[in-house]
Amino acid sequence: MTVSYRERRTTVAQILSNGTIGDTVEATGWVKTSRFSKNVSFVHVMDGSTVRTLQVVLSAEDALEFKTRLVIGAAVKIAGSLVESPAKGQTVELAPTKIEVLGDCDASEYPLQKKRTSLEHLRTMQHLRPRTNTFQSLFRVRNALAWQIHKFFQERGFQWIHTPIITSSDCEGAGEMFAVVAGDDPAAFFGEPAFMTVSGQLEVEAFASSFSDVYTFGPTFRAENSNTTRHASEFWMIEPEIAFADLGDVISLATDFMKTVTAGTLAQCPDDFAFFDARIEPGLIETLNKAIESEFAVISYDEAIALLMASGKKFEYKVAPGAHLQSEHERYLAEEHFQGPVFVTDYPIEQKSFYMRVNDDGRTVAATDLLVPRIGEVIGGSQREERFDVLHEQMTLRGIDTATYDWYLDLRRFGSVPHGGFGLGFERMLMWLTGMKNIRDVLPYPRTPGATGL
């Protein structure tokens, strides 16, 4: 008889949530901690399904037999019965009838000892850090966040479009792209220079012109030589695009997205968020719930500059009309002035990309950035320029080869409609949700200048 995958094993989360006294279970996982003494000996087993561990209380005979093998890091399979637990925070524990050590671990050489290890040091062992409490919780939340994002769009009728990872288009126009080279001639393989994508937006716009509501969710790459805590060379982006929409619709979608996805992720991982609230960012859950329940402020770029100039605060970068908003400016607005998420709209035309719709004043574009506390910008979006003549003029003024983007101009030639969308940095949202301070700690294998990891 074939056993379904779901019946293959019982997770620690299932045992602790659904197990009752007297149940016979078989637990598999890795030893998180162990303690052997004359009176009582036990091990705690974790398997990645929950931040909690299963306590296994050993008999005197088992303790004597397995003392040298049931050490931190060892992989085990333990069968037995659930009994009432006097330990705080759990109702049951496992009294074993059979213990198997599937994979021994030399505790004297195992890098993850009981003592607290810094996040910086853990970056040097990316293959082992998923076994620590912080990264166990972090990657469960990362998984949940990805699921909630897909759930949000799928429940609203969006189509998930897989846009190219290798492309000849530069959506940002900054030229900070990784070239794809096959042999000595960069153009030989594809017939033209090719690069790792910085955004799927331009390609997904083509599908918005036929499916109306679409999104892309995938890896993106930037060859920006930046070593800040918010930048990485490889990261993930979520980019919805909606047809028959203006900037107000983009802001409305972004607001609904942030609130719904945040609430869903909180509900899916309560124990992990309790860990982050206690260990990483005190008050985190309260802050996130406040954001879910509050109205997001909306101000123009000009209003943002006025607020910054009137703040009396000394910034490293000078605040002036027409100047770029730096991270410190964004964080002041979100953290101190509004004390919550805020949309800044209508940026000077020269600060933004060629595809953003030119406002009637001819000076600004219908763009918006969503700023959140601790992070700054987490979303960048706009209404796209749907008018062929205006788009062509902007491309020409910026020195963009219109022949290369003739397909993009076609979308304005043949049945153009007002449309818009935004890009969300997946890792930046994860940092906001968990309180983690460095993007290197929310990526499974961070890729940054000077360090590729594994």
C-alpha positions in Angstrom: 0.0 0.0 0.0 1.4 3.4 -1.0 1.8 5.9 1.9 1.1 9.5 0.9 3.9 12.0 1.4 1.9 13.7 4.2 1.9 10.5 6.1 5.7 9.9 5.6 6.6 11.5 8.9 5.1 13.5 11.8 6.6 16.9 12.3 7.5 18.4 15.6 5.0 21.2 15.0 2.2 18.5 14.5 3.3 16.6 17.6 3.3 19.7 19.8 0.1 21.2 18.3 -2.0 18.0 17.9 -0.4 15.3 20.0 -2.2 14.0 23.1 -1.0 12.0 26.1 -0.7 8.4 25.2 -0.1 8.9 21.4 2.6 6.8 19.8 4.8 8.9 17.6 8.0 8.9 15.7 10.0 12.1 15.6 12.9 12.9 13.3 15.2 15.9 13.4 18.4 17.3 14.8 19.5 17.6 18.4 19.2 21.3 19.4 20.4 20.8 23.0 21.0 18.0 25.4 21.6 17.6 29.1 22.8 14.6 31.0 22.8 14.3 34.8 22.4 11.8 37.5 18.7 12.6 38.1 17.3 13.4 34.7 18.6 13.5 31.1 16.9 14.9 28.1 17.4 16.2 24.6 15.5 18.8 22.5 14.8 17.9 18.9 14.1 20.4 16.2 13.1 19.7 12.5 12.5 23.2 11.1 8.7 23.0 11.3 8.4 25.3 14.3 10.5 27.5 16.5 9.7 25.1 19.4 11.5 21.9 20.1 10.3 18.5 21.2 11.6 17.5 24.6 12.7 13.8 24.8 13.2 12.5 28.4 15.7 9.7 28.5 15.7 6.7 30.8 18.9 6.0 32.8 19.7 3.1 30.4 19.2 5.3 27.2 21.2 8.1 28.8 24.1 5.8 29.5 24.0 4.3 26.0 23.6 7.5 24.0 25.3 10.1 26.0 28.2 10.5 23.6 26.0 10.5 20.5 23.0 12.6 21.4 24.9 15.8 21.1 24.1 19.1 19.4 23.8 18.7 15.7 23.2 15.0 15.6 20.4 13.7 13.3 18.0 11.4 15.1 14.9 9.3 14.8 13.1 8.7 18.1 9.9 6.6 18.6 7.9 6.5 21.8 4.8 7.7 23.6 3.7 11.2 24.5 3.5 11.9 28.2 2.5 14.9 30.2 5.2 17.5 30.4 6.0 19.5 33.5 8.2 21.8 31.4 7.1 25.4 30.8 5.6 26.1 27.4 4.7 22.6 26.4 2.0 20.1 27.4 3.6 16.9 26.1 7.1 15.4 25.9 8.3 12.1 24.4 9.2 9.0 26.4 11.3 7.0 23.9 11.0 3.3 23.2 13.5 3.4 20.3 16.4 5.8 19.6 18.4 5.8 16.3 21.2 8.2 15.6 21.0 8.7 11.8 23.9 11.1 11.5 26.6 11.6 14.1 28.0 15.0 14.8 31.4 15.8 16.4 30.3 18.4 19.0 33.9 19.5 19.6 34.1 20.7 16.0 30.5 21.7 15.3 30.6 25.5 14.7 27.1 26.2 16.2 27.6 25.8 19.9 25.2 26.8 22.7 26.9 30.2 23.1 25.3 33.0 21.2 27.0 33.6 17.8 26.9 37.0 16.1 25.0 37.5 12.8 28.3 38.6 11.2 30.0 35.4 12.2 27.1 33.3 11.0 27.5 34.9 7.5 30.7 32.9 7.2 28.8 29.6 7.5 25.8 30.1 5.3 25.3 26.4 5.0 24.8 25.9 8.7 23.1 29.1 9.9 19.6 27.8 8.9 19.9 25.6 12.0 20.0 28.5 14.4 16.9 29.9 16.1 17.1 33.2 14.3 17.4 31.8 10.8 14.9 29.0 11.5 12.3 31.7 12.2 13.6 34.0 9.4 13.2 31.5 6.6 9.9 30.2 7.8 8.7 33.8 7.6 10.3 34.2 4.2 8.4 31.2 3.0 5.2 32.4 4.5 5.6 35.9 3.0 6.2 34.4 -0.5 3.0 32.3 -0.1 0.9 35.3 1.1 2.1 37.4 -1.9 1.0 34.8 -4.4 -2.2 34.2 -2.5 -3.0 38.0 -2.5 -2.6 38.3 -6.3 -4.2 34.9 -7.2 -7.3 35.7 -5.1 -7.7 39.0 -7.0 -7.5 37.4 -10.5 -3.9 38.4 -11.3 -1.9 36.2 -13.7 1.7 35.3 -12.7 4.0 36.0 -15.6 7.5 34.6 -15.8 9.6 37.4 -17.3 13.1 36.9 -18.7 16.2 36.6 -16.4 18.4 37.2 -19.4 17.4 40.4 -21.2 18.7 43.2 -23.5 16.4 45.7 -21.8 17.6 48.1 -19.1 14.4 49.1 -17.2 16.2 51.4 -14.8 18.4 53.2 -17.4 21.3 53.3 -14.9 23.5 50.9 -16.8 24.4 48.9 -13.6 23.7 45.5 -15.2 25.7 42.2 -15.1 26.7 41.2 -18.7 26.1 37.7 -19.8 29.2 36.5 -21.7 29.4 33.3 -23.8 33.0 33.0 -25.1 35.1 35.9 -26.1 32.4 37.9 -27.9 29.6 39.2 -25.5 27.2 39.4 -28.4 28.0 36.2 -30.2 25.6 33.8 -28.4 22.4 35.9 -28.5 23.3 38.1 -31.4 23.4 41.2 -29.2 24.7 42.1 -25.8 22.7 40.4 -23.0 22.4 41.1 -19.3 20.9 39.8 -16.1 17.6 41.5 -15.5 17.2 44.4 -13.1 13.4 44.3 -13.4 10.7 42.4 -15.3 8.5 45.5 -15.5 8.9 46.3 -19.2 8.2 42.8 -20.3 5.3 42.3 -17.9 3.7 45.5 -19.3 3.1 43.6 -22.6 1.0 41.1 -20.7 -0.9 43.8 -18.8 -1.8 45.0 -22.3 -3.6 41.7 -22.9 -4.4 40.2 -19.5 -5.1 43.5 -17.6 -3.9 42.4 -14.2 -0.6 40.6 -14.0 2.5 40.3 -11.7 6.0 39.0 -11.8 7.9 37.5 -8.9 11.4 36.5 -9.4 15.2 37.1 -9.0 16.7 40.4 -10.2 20.3 41.5 -10.4 22.1 44.8 -9.9 25.8 45.5 -10.6 25.8 48.4 -8.2 29.0 48.5 -6.1 27.2 49.3 -2.9 28.0 47.8 0.5 25.1 49.2 2.5 22.8 47.1 4.7 19.9 47.5 2.2 21.6 46.5 -1.1 22.5 43.1 -2.6 23.6 42.1 -6.1 21.0 39.4 -6.3 17.5 39.8 -4.8 13.8 39.2 -5.5 11.2 41.6 -6.8 7.4 41.5 -6.9 6.1 43.7 -9.8 2.3 43.9 -10.4 1.0 45.8 -13.4 -2.6 46.9 -13.8 -4.3 48.2 -17.0 -7.0 50.8 -17.1 -5.4 52.4 -14.0 -3.9 55.7 -12.8 -1.5 56.6 -10.0 -4.3 56.5 -7.4 -5.1 52.9 -8.4 -1.5 52.0 -8.0 -1.4 53.5 -4.5 -4.6 51.8 -3.6 -3.3 48.4 -4.8 0.0 48.9 -2.9 -1.8 49.8 0.3 -4.1 46.8 0.1 -1.1 44.6 -0.7 1.0 45.7 2.2 -1.8 45.4 4.8 -3.2 42.1 3.6 0.1 40.4 3.1 1.5 41.6 6.4 -1.6 40.4 8.3 -1.5 37.1 6.6 2.1 36.5 7.3 1.7 37.5 11.0 -1.2 35.0 11.3 0.7 32.2 9.6 3.8 32.5 11.8 2.8 33.6 15.3 5.5 31.8 17.2 8.2 33.1 14.8 7.0 36.7 15.2 7.0 36.3 18.9 10.6 35.3 18.7 11.5 38.4 16.6 9.6 40.6 18.9 11.4 39.2 21.9 14.9 38.8 20.5 15.4 41.1 17.5 13.0 44.1 17.5 11.1 44.8 20.7 7.6 46.1 20.0 7.7 44.7 16.4 4.2 43.0 16.5 2.6 46.1 17.8 4.2 48.3 15.1 3.1 45.9 12.3 -0.5 45.7 13.7 -0.6 49.5 13.9 0.5 49.8 10.3 -2.2 47.3 9.2 -4.9 49.3 11.1 -3.8 52.8 10.2 -4.2 55.0 7.1 -1.1 55.3 5.0 -0.1 59.0 4.6 0.2 60.4 1.1 2.3 63.5 0.4 3.9 65.0 -2.7 7.7 65.3 -3.2 7.4 69.1 -2.7 5.6 68.6 0.6 8.2 66.1 1.7 11.0 68.5 1.0 9.1 71.3 2.9 8.6 68.9 5.9 12.3 68.0 5.9 13.5 71.6 5.7 11.2 72.6 8.5 12.2 69.7 10.8 15.2 71.4 12.3 17.0 68.1 12.0 20.6 68.0 10.8 21.0 65.6 8.0 24.2 64.3 6.4 22.8 65.1 3.0 21.5 68.5 2.3 17.8 68.9 1.8 16.8 71.3 -1.0 14.1 71.5 -3.7 15.1 69.2 -6.6 17.5 67.1 -4.4 17.2 63.3 -4.2 15.6 62.0 -1.0 18.3 60.0 0.8 17.7 57.0 3.1 18.0 59.3 6.2 15.4 61.6 4.7 13.0 58.7 4.0 13.5 57.3 7.4 12.8 60.6 9.1 9.5 61.0 7.3 8.4 57.4 8.1 9.9 56.9 11.5 9.6 60.4 13.2 7.2 62.6 11.3 4.4 60.2 10.3 5.5 57.3 12.5 4.3 54.8 9.9 4.2 54.1 6.2 3.9 57.1 3.9 3.6 57.4 0.1 5.6 60.2 -1.5 4.3 61.2 -5.0 5.0 63.4 -8.0 8.8 63.4 -8.1 10.9 65.7 -10.4 11.0 64.3 -13.9 14.8 64.1 -14.0 14.9 61.8 -10.9 12.8 59.1 -12.4 12.8 56.6 -15.2 11.8 57.4 -18.8 8.6 55.3 -18.7 6.8 57.3 -15.9 3.9 59.4 -17.0 4.7 63.1 -17.3 2.3 65.2 -15.2 0.5 68.2 -16.7 3.0 70.6 -15.1 5.7 69.2 -17.3 8.0 69.2 -14.3 7.1 66.1 -12.4 6.0 62.5 -13.1 3.2 60.4 -11.7 5.5 58.3 -9.5 5.3 57.2 -5.9 7.6 55.6 -3.3 6.3 53.9 -0.2 8.5 54.6 2.8 8.4 52.5 6.0 10.1 52.9 9.4 13.6 51.4 9.8 13.9 50.7 6.0 13.0 53.7 4.0 11.8 52.9 0.5 10.2 49.5 0.1 8.0 50.1 -2.9 8.6 52.2 -6.0 5.8 52.6 -8.5 4.2 54.9 -11.1 1.6 55.4 -13.7 3.3 54.5 -16.9 3.5 56.9 -19.9 0.8 55.6 -22.2 1.1 58.4 -24.8 3.3 57.4 -27.7 4.6 60.9 -28.6 5.4 61.8 -25.0 7.2 58.4 -24.3 9.1 58.7 -27.6 10.2 62.3 -26.6 11.3 61.2 -23.2 13.4 58.4 -24.6 15.0 60.7 -27.1 15.8 63.3 -24.5 17.5 60.7 -22.3 19.6 59.3 -25.1 17.8 55.9 -25.2 17.9 54.1 -28.5 14.3 54.0 -29.6 15.0 51.2 -32.1 16.0 48.9 -29.3 12.7 49.6 -27.5 10.6 49.6 -30.6 8.6 46.7 -29.2 7.9 48.8 -26.1 6.7 51.7 -28.2 4.4 49.2 -30.0 2.4 48.8 -26.8 1.6 52.6 -27.2 0.9 52.3 -31.0 -1.6 49.4 -30.7 -4.4 49.8 -28.2 -2.7 51.8 -25.5 -4.5 52.4 -22.2 -3.6 54.1 -19.0 -1.8 51.6 -16.8 0.6 51.4 -13.9 2.3 49.3 -11.3 5.0 49.1 -8.7 8.1 47.1 -7.7 8.5 45.7 -4.2 11.9 44.6 -2.9 11.0 41.2 -1.3 14.0 41.3 1.0 13.3 44.8 2.2 9.8 43.9 3.1 11.1 40.9 4.9 13.5 43.2 6.9 10.5 45.4 7.8 8.5 42.4 8.9 11.1 40.7 11.0 13.2 43.6 12.4 16.4 42.2 10.8 18.9 45.0 10.1 21.0 43.7 7.2 19.8 42.4 3.8 22.5 39.8 4.0 20.6 38.1 6.8 17.3 37.7 5.0 18.8 36.1 1.9 19.5 32.3 2.0 22.8 32.9 0.2 23.6 36.6 -0.1 25.4 37.9 -3.1 27.1 41.2 -2.5 30.2 43.0 -3.9 33.4 41.2 -3.0 31.6 38.1 -1.6 29.7 35.4 -3.4 29.4 33.0 -0.5 29.0 29.3 -1.5 
